[in-house]
Amino acid sequence: MTTTRVSDACKRPALLILWLALLTSCAVAPQRPSVPATPYLKADWKALPAVSDADLQAGFAAWRSSCPRLKTDAAWASTCAAATHLDGTPAAIRQFLQERLDVYALRAAGNRADGLITGYYEPIYPGSLVRTAKATVPVYGVPTDMVSVQLDSLYPELKGKRLRGRVEGRVLTPYDDAATIATHGAKAPVLAWLTHPMDLQFLQIQGSGRIVLPDGRHLRIAYADQNGHPYRPIGRWLVEQGELKKEDVTMDAIRAWAVAHPARVPELLASNPSYVFFTKGPDGDDGPRGSLNVPLTAGYSVAVDRTVVPLGSLLWLSTTRPDGTPVVRPVAAQDTGGAIAGEVRADLFWGTGDAAGKLAGDMKQKGSIWMLWPKGAALPKAP
């Protein structure tokens, strides 16, 4: 059961109070329930479920693609250097991993070994570089009047948190929520125009995507920033309104509801105050880039809570597809997401297009995660 308490941060100096005022209103804030002293439980290699040679090679290759971003990482630099020219045979990979990495089972509240594994993908939506009679929904870049401040240099406990707002006079105020931006727009460049507001919502949830232009070209866009308001799932709002049952919430079900209730779509979207701003992504057929700024690999890249699992980490995932088919494989922690929070929590990237979207949209599975961590390296600080 989730408990609440008055945030200790409300007693801290003025700058931190401002941060809380913008992000949590410095009021009663949720607290993770009775989390273990450390989410990292040392385990033996024999504790890992068996994986196929093909999954081992694909997962290892996905992780190794992170290494150019980990050259200066104290934990991973030497391991990455040794992996660069490694023979890619299954036997060589298994030997390399066991010689260089220790296994830690991730544990959540109540010392639970299982957590939530969801999926995401790169959607493709029709649109235009200019506003047309059909394409009327703007895809905004980062607003010119939004200020973003990192506070972890002063308050290490705020690692990964940012203050976002707008300066009015000498006062920093919260930036507009999604409903205000949808109604009044933003002081931001328009990268493209979409044909339906639900396309934009799902694009923001996924964090990246492609827009098919009238001439057939694809414009790839990627996450750039966010307005600082908390993410609230629109599916949860539909459940609260009695429009859907919790077990029936999928992307397809949400879109079907929106099609059947066009007049209520603004109300639905306003229930999520978070708003994502984008940048133009690189051309090419590689996967979209995640928070680690490397192309994601379909089926082998995951988004994680970076306060628990540092980006660039190698994980061992055991879960199922929505149809019950086992998914057991090494995966690379290469992305983050506003809804991805918790010790045993991952969002598995399934690829690009409708088939990947169907799989991602239906995925709400239980699963277990092990973190493979370089021997001798200090473990991450528990959140």
N, C-alpha and C positions, 0 to 999 in steps of 0.2 A: 504494500500500500504506500502511495506517495505521501510524504508529510511535508508540511510547510513551516517556515520560521521566518522571523524578521531577519533580513540579510545583514550579516556582520559588516559588509562593505558600506552600509548606510552610516557607519560610524567613522569612516575613513575621511581623509582630507577632501577639500572642496573639489579638486579635479576628478577624483573617483566618484564623488557624489554626483557630479555632473554626468559622468558616464552612466551611472545607474539610473539617473533621472531620464536619460534618453532611451535606455534599453530596457529597464525593468521598473521604472517609475519609483525606485528606491522604496518599494513597499514590500509586501509579503511575496517571497520568491520561492519557487519549487526547489527541492533538494533531492538529490539522488537517494533512494532508500537504502540504508544500511549497507553501503558498498564495502567490499573487503578492503583490508589495509593495503593490499596491492592486488591489481587485477592479473598479475603475472605469476602463475603457479608452475614451478619447474617440473618438467616432465621428461620421460625417456623417449628416445626415438621410436621405440617399440610401441609407444602409445598412439602414434600417428596411424590413421586408417590408410590402408594400401591404396596406391594410385596406379593408373596405367602408365606405361612408358610414354605414350603419346601425350597424356596430360602433364606428366612430369617435364617433358621437354618443352612443351608450349608454355607452361607456367614459369619455368626457369628463364626462357627467352624473354617473356614479358617482364619479369623482374630485372633481367640484365639490361633491358632497354632503359631502365632508370639510372644506370650507373654514370652516364655523362653528367647527370645532375647531382651526383653524390660524391664527386671527386674530393670535395673539401669537408665532407661529413666525417666527423671523428669516429663514429661507430662503423661506417660502411666503407670508407675509402680503401682500406687494404683488401677487404674481401672483394670489392668490385675490381680492383686492379688484378687480382688473381683470377677472377672470372673472365676477364677479357678474352683470353686466348684458350679457354678451356675446351677440350674435346666435348662436343655436344651429345655424346652417347649417353643413354640412361645410366649405365654403370659409372661413368665418369662424373655425372651430375650427382648421383647418390653419394658417392665417395666424397666429393667436394663439400656437399652440404653437411654431411655428418662430421667431417674433419673440422669445419670452420664455424658451424652454427650450433647453438643450443636451442632446445625446444621449451617453449613456455605456453601452457594452456591458458587461454584468457578466461577470466571468471567475472561474472556480473553480480549484482546485488543478491544477497543470500547464498553466495558461493555457487551460483548457477553456472552450469557449463554451456547451456543453450541460450541462444539469443535470436534476434530477428534478422533474417537475410532477405533483402528486397532486390529489385533489379531496376536498371535504367538503360537508356539507349539514346542514339542520335536520331531525332525525328527529322522528317522531310516534309515541308509544307509549301504550298504555292504562295507566291508573292511577287513583289515588284520593287524596283529601285526607286520608282516614283509613285506618288499616290494616284490611284485610279478609282473608277466607279466601284470596283469590287475590292481592291486592296486599300483598306482605310485604317488599318490598325498599325500604329507605328512601332518599330523595334528600335528602342533608344540606345545610344551609346552612353557613356558616363556623363552626367550633367556637369556643366561648367561651374555651377554654384554649389556643388556638394563638397563638403570637407570631410576627409577621412583621416583619422588619427589613431595610431597604435600606442597603447599605454603600457605594454609589457616591459619596456625598459625601466619604467618607474615601479610598476606593480607586476612582478613575475607571475602572480596568480591569475593574471588576465591574459596569459599567453594565448594567442589565436583570436583574441577579441579586438574589435575596432570600434571606435566612436565615429558615427557618421551624422552629419547635420548640415545646417546652413547658418552662416553668420548674418545676423540681422542687427545692425548697429555694432555694439560690442558684445552681443549675446549670441552664443551658439545654441540654436534651437533644433529640435528633431527635424529630419528631412521628411518630405511629404510621404504619406502612405500610398498604397497602391490605388485606392479609390480616388484620391485626390489627383494622382498622376493621370489616371484614366480619364478623368473629367476635364482637367485643366492643362494637361500636358506637362512637359519638363523642359528646362533650358538645357537641351542636349541634342547632339546630332542625331538625325534619323538615318539608321543604316539601311533599312528596308521597310516595306509595308506588307503586312499579312492580310488575309481575307476574312479571318474570324478571330474574335478575342480569345476563344478557347485554345486556338493554336498558340497564341502568345503565352497563355498560362502554362500549357504543357511544355513549351519551349523553356520557360523560366524554371520549371520544376526539374527538367532534365539537365539544364545548364549549358547546353550547346545544341546545335542542329544545322540543318541545311535548308535554304530557301530556293525553291525552283523558280527561276525567272521565266518570263514569257518566251524567251528565245531558247529555253532548254538548259541554259547554264545553271550551275549550282553556286550559290553564295553560302559559304560556311561561316557561321558566327559562333563565338565562344563567350563564356562568362567573363565579365570584366569587373563588376562590382555590384553592390546591393545597397538598398536604401537604409539599412540599419534597423528595420522593423522585424519582429520575429516572424518566422515562417509558421503558418497555421494551415494544415491540410484542408483543402476544399472538400475532400471526401468526408472528413469529420463533420463539417458543417451540414452536409446533406444528411448524415446520420442523425445529428442533433435536431434537424428540422423534420425528421420522420420521413424523409424522401427515399432513403435507401437503408437497408439493413447493413450492419457493420461487415458481415461476412460477404456481402455482395459488392463492396466497394472495389471497383477496378477502373482503369482509365476508360475502357469501353463503356462501362455503366455510367460514369460521370459525363462522358460526351453525349451518350444517348439521352440522359436527363436534360442536358443543355439544349439539345436539338428540340426536345419536346416542350421546353419551357424557355423560349428565347427572351421573353420579357423579364425573366428572373436571373438571367446570366450576370448582369451587373451586380446584383445582390450576392450571388454566389462568389464572384471574384473579389468583391469587397470584404468577404470574410477572411481573406488572406492578405494582411497588410504588407507583406514582404513584396519587394519589386526588384527584379534583376535587370541590370544594364549589361550590354554586350559590346564586344569588339569584333572586328572582322577576323576570321580565323584563316589559317594557311590553306592554300589550294592543294589539291592532290587527293589520293585515295587512302592515305593513312587515316587511322582513327582520329577522332577529335582529341584535343589535348586536355588533360586533366589539370588539377591544381599543381602537380609536380612539373607541368609544362613538357610532358612527353606524350606521344600519341598513345591512346588507350588501345588495348588489345581485347577484341571481343571474346568474352568468356573467361578472361584471365586477368583483367584489371578490376579493382574494386575501389569504391569510395569508403572512407573510414572516418571515425572520430579521431582527428589528429592529436587530441589531448591524451589519447590512450595509445594509439599506434602511429608512430612517426611516418610521414610520407617517405616512400622508398623501401619500406620494410617488405620482407617476404613472409607471406602467411600460408597456412595450410587450412583449407576450407572444407567442411563436410556439411552438406545440406542436400536439398532435393529440388527438382523442377516442380512446377505446379501440378504436374501429372504424377508426381511421386518418383520419377526417375532419379537415382542418386547422382549427385554432383560432388565429387571428391577430387580435389586438385590443389596444387600450389597456385597462389594468386599474388599479384603485386599491388601493394597499397599505393595508388598513384593519383587519388582524387579525394575530394571532400564534398560535403553537401550540407545544406542547412538543416535537413531532417535526419542526418546521420549522426546520432549521439548515443553513446553508451559503450560499455566495455566489450560486449559480444555483439557487435553490430557491423554489418557490411552491406553495401549496395553494389551488386555485381553488374558490370557493364556487358550488355548482350550484343552490341553492334549497331548497325544503321538500318533504318527502314521499318516497314510495317510488321514484318515477321518478328524482328527483334523487339519492336514495340509491344506486340501482343504478349510475348514471353515476359518482358519486363513489367508490363502493366498488371499481369496476373500473379506476379511473384511476391508472396508474403509467407516465407517458409521459416521453420525453425532450423537452427544450424549451430555448429560449434566451430571455433576458430583457435588455431595454435599460431603463435608468433615465433618465427625462427630468427634468432638474434645472434650477432657475432660474439664468439667466445671472448671473454675478457673485457668486453665493452660494458660500460655502466648501463643498466636498464633505464628506460625513460622514467621520469618522475611521475608517480601515480597522480591522477587528477583529483 
